[in-house]
Amino acid sequence: MANDNNDLIGFLMKTVFQLFGWIFLGIFKLLWIILSAIFKGIASLFRKSDQPETGA
């Protein structure tokens, strides 16, 4: 009984850690996409604001 219980707990721990790993990776990828989009937006804004000044 004790061995079966330990095996079950170990299996649950492994699955939980795998789930947390996938969730963490997903959140990290989403944050990376959002941050890169924000940086691209800021860069494009700076380029747009620079163009009229250089043109004039």
MODELLER restraints for C-alpha pairs under 7 A, 6 or more apart:
rsr = mdl.restraints
at = mdl.atoms
